[in-house]
Amino acid sequence: MRILIAGGTGMLGIDLVEALSHHDVVSTGSAQLDIRDPEACRDAVRGIDAIVNCAAYTRVDDAEADEEAAFALNAQGAANLAAAAAEQGAVLVQVSTDYVFRGDAREPYAEDAAVDPVSAYGRTKAEGERLAVEANPDTIVVRTAWLYGRGGPSFPATMLRLAGQRETLDVVDDQRGQPTWTRDLAGAIRALLEAGVRSGTFHGTNAGEATWFDLARAVLEEAGLDPERVRPTDSASFVRAAPRPAWSVLAHDAWAARGLAPMRPWREALHEAVARGEVAA
């Protein structure tokens, strides 16, 4: 396949380029493709079989004060790529987020659960999903969360950096989600494309669940440091402009329905990521 990766210079994009290297991959950063420009999208997708849209406005707190800018990239940009893909008969993989949900559940969110975002970032990503599917029925929505990897800043890398500077680390223990390695997510997206999937919603997160406190302890333990240096606290200690989902655990039933394996447990992925040197301060 000839595959375009929009946002290919980001953390997920870098791993996608490697995961899809046996295909004909065109990787673009924002300097090469501004997805807010419909004509640029049309030009970029000519001769393309599949597009993976990793381009996004991800400054969650800034989006509260500038939702218009976030909407232009996360929603209208997704719509532009989807419309261009439809003209070419290409499939679009729209990478989305757990922030489309309210975050107050107590069981994993199903793929078909109603979206109900509480932040500007979440609203713009939810609209991106809707507009992309509306513009191109051959759209796969892949929601992910709590990403880390070699290609950018991440929570595990921050924990290791801070562990080198402080004796103890205070980490919130009242937000629960699924730490997800970008290398695993890239492999899952490759599996969708190579299986010929052309539509549907999938939750692209590693299996299991953890709080940020759990993840911080696991990171230190995998790095050979004392996990007891991590101390639990609550979200009230870290007030931010945008509300964070307290519950970001996503269900994975759609994978089995298409005959595909869901992603492995998060702790297995973290162990390998640290061993490969892809989590570093």
Residue pairs with C-beta under 8 A, 6 or more apart in sequence:
1 23
1 24
1 49
1 50
1 193
2 23
2 24
2 26
2 47
2 48
2 49
2 50
3 20
3 23
3 24
3 25
3 26
3 48
3 49
3 50
3 51
3 52
3 193
4 26
4 27
4 28
4 44
4 45
4 48
4 50
4 51
4 52
5 13
5 16
5 17
5 20
5 25
5 26
5 27
5 28
5 51
5 52
5 54
6 28
6 33
6 35
6 44
6 51
6 52
6 53
6 54
6 55
6 81
7 13
7 28
7 29
7 30
7 53
7 54
7 55
7 56
8 14
8 16
8 17
8 27
8 28
8 29
8 54
9 27
9 29
9 30
10 29
10 54
10 55
10 151
10 152
11 147
11 148
11 149
11 150
11 151
11 152
11 154
11 182
12 54
12 95
12 144
12 147
12 149
12 151
12 182
12 185
12 186
13 27
13 29
13 54
13 151
14 149
14 150
14 151
14 182
15 149
15 150
15 151
15 182
15 183
15 185
15 186
16 25
16 27
16 52
16 54
16 186
16 189
16 190
17 25
17 27
18 186
19 183
19 186
19 187
19 189
19 190
20 186
20 190
20 193
26 44
26 48
28 44
30 55
33 40
33 41
33 44
33 55
34 40
35 41
35 53
35 55
35 73
35 77
35 78
35 80
35 81
36 72
36 73
36 76
36 77
36 80
37 80
38 80
38 83
38 84
41 80
41 81
41 83
41 84
42 84
42 87
44 84
45 51
45 81
45 84
45 85
45 87
45 88
45 90
46 88
47 88
48 85
48 88
48 90
49 90
49 91
50 90
50 91
50 92
50 93
50 193
51 81
51 85
51 90
51 91
51 92
51 93
52 92
52 93
52 95
52 189
53 77
53 78
53 81
53 92
53 93
53 94
53 95
53 132
54 95
55 73
55 77
56 73
56 74
56 95
56 125
57 63
57 69
57 70
57 72
57 73
57 74
57 121
57 124
58 121
59 70
59 121
60 99
60 119
60 121
60 240
60 242
60 244
61 240
61 241
61 242
62 70
62 241
63 69
63 70
63 119
63 120
63 121
63 124
63 242
64 119
64 120
64 121
64 241
64 242
65 241
67 120
67 123
67 124
70 120
70 121
70 124
71 123
71 124
71 127
73 124
74 121
74 124
74 125
74 127
74 128
75 124
75 125
75 127
75 128
75 131
76 131
77 128
78 94
78 128
78 129
78 131
78 132
79 128
79 131
79 132
79 134
79 135
81 92
81 94
81 132
82 92
82 94
82 131
82 132
82 133
82 134
82 135
82 136
82 139
83 135
83 136
85 91
85 92
85 136
85 138
85 139
86 135
86 136
86 137
86 138
89 138
90 138
91 138
91 139
91 140
91 193
91 197
91 198
91 199
92 132
92 136
92 138
92 139
92 140
93 139
93 140
93 142
93 189
93 192
93 193
94 128
94 129
94 132
94 133
94 139
94 140
94 141
94 142
95 142
95 144
95 204
96 125
96 126
96 128
96 129
96 141
96 142
96 143
96 144
97 121
97 122
97 125
97 143
97 144
97 145
98 109
98 143
98 144
98 145
98 146
98 177
98 205
98 245
98 248
98 250
99 117
99 119
99 121
99 122
99 125
99 245
100 115
100 116
100 117
100 122
100 125
100 126
100 129
100 143
101 109
101 113
101 115
101 116
101 117
101 122
101 245
101 248
102 116
102 117
102 118
102 245
103 118
103 243
103 244
103 245
103 246
103 247
103 248
104 245
104 246
104 247
105 113
105 247
105 249
106 247
107 249
108 249
108 250
108 251
108 252
109 203
109 249
109 250
109 251
110 251
110 253
111 200
111 201
111 202
111 203
111 251
111 253
111 254
112 201
115 126
115 129
117 123
117 125
117 126
118 243
118 245
119 242
119 243
119 244
120 242
121 242
129 141
129 201
132 139
132 141
133 139
133 141
133 199
137 199
138 198
138 199
139 199
140 192
140 197
140 198
140 199
140 200
140 201
140 202
141 200
141 201
141 202
142 185
142 188
142 189
142 192
142 201
142 202
142 203
142 204
143 201
143 202
143 203
143 204
143 205
143 250
144 180
144 185
144 203
144 204
144 205
145 177
145 178
145 180
145 205
145 248
145 250
146 155
146 177
146 178
146 179
146 180
146 205
146 215
146 248
147 154
147 180
147 181
147 182
147 185
148 154
148 155
148 156
148 157
148 179
148 180
148 181
148 182
148 273
148 279
149 181
149 182
149 183
149 273
149 278
150 182
150 183
150 277
150 278
151 182
154 279
155 179
155 212
155 215
155 216
156 179
156 215
156 219
156 270
156 273
156 279
157 279
157 280
157 281
159 169
159 171
159 215
159 216
159 219
159 220
159 230
160 219
160 220
160 223
160 279
160 280
160 281
161 281
162 169
163 169
163 220
163 223
163 225
163 229
163 281
164 281
167 229
168 229
168 230
168 231
169 216
169 229
169 230
169 231
170 231
170 232
170 233
170 237
171 212
171 213
171 216
171 230
171 231
171 232
171 233
172 211
172 212
172 213
172 232
172 233
172 234
172 235
172 237
172 238
173 211
173 212
173 213
173 214
173 232
173 233
173 234
174 211
174 234
174 235
174 246
175 211
175 212
175 235
175 244
175 245
175 246
175 247
175 248
176 209
176 210
176 211
176 246
176 247
176 248
176 249
177 205
177 209
177 210
177 211
177 245
177 247
177 248
177 249
178 205
178 206
178 207
178 208
178 209
178 210
178 248
178 249
178 250
178 266
179 206
179 210
179 215
179 266
179 269
179 270
180 204
180 205
180 206
180 263
180 266
180 269
181 206
181 266
181 269
181 270
181 272
181 273
181 278
183 269
183 273
183 278
184 206
184 263
184 264
184 269
185 204
185 205
185 263
188 202
188 204
188 255
188 260
188 263
189 204
191 260
191 261
192 202
192 258
192 260
195 258
195 259
195 260
197 258
197 260
200 254
200 258
201 254
202 252
202 254
202 255
203 250
203 251
203 252
203 254
204 263
205 250
205 252
205 263
205 266
206 263
206 264
206 265
206 266
206 268
206 269
207 252
207 262
207 263
207 264
207 265
207 266
208 265
208 266
208 267
209 249
209 266
210 218
210 266
213 230
213 232
213 233
215 270
216 227
216 230
217 227
217 230
218 227
218 267
218 270
219 270
219 274
219 279
220 226
220 227
220 229
220 230
221 227
222 270
222 271
222 274
222 279
223 274
223 279
235 244
235 246
252 262
252 263
255 261
255 262
256 262
263 269
270 279
273 279
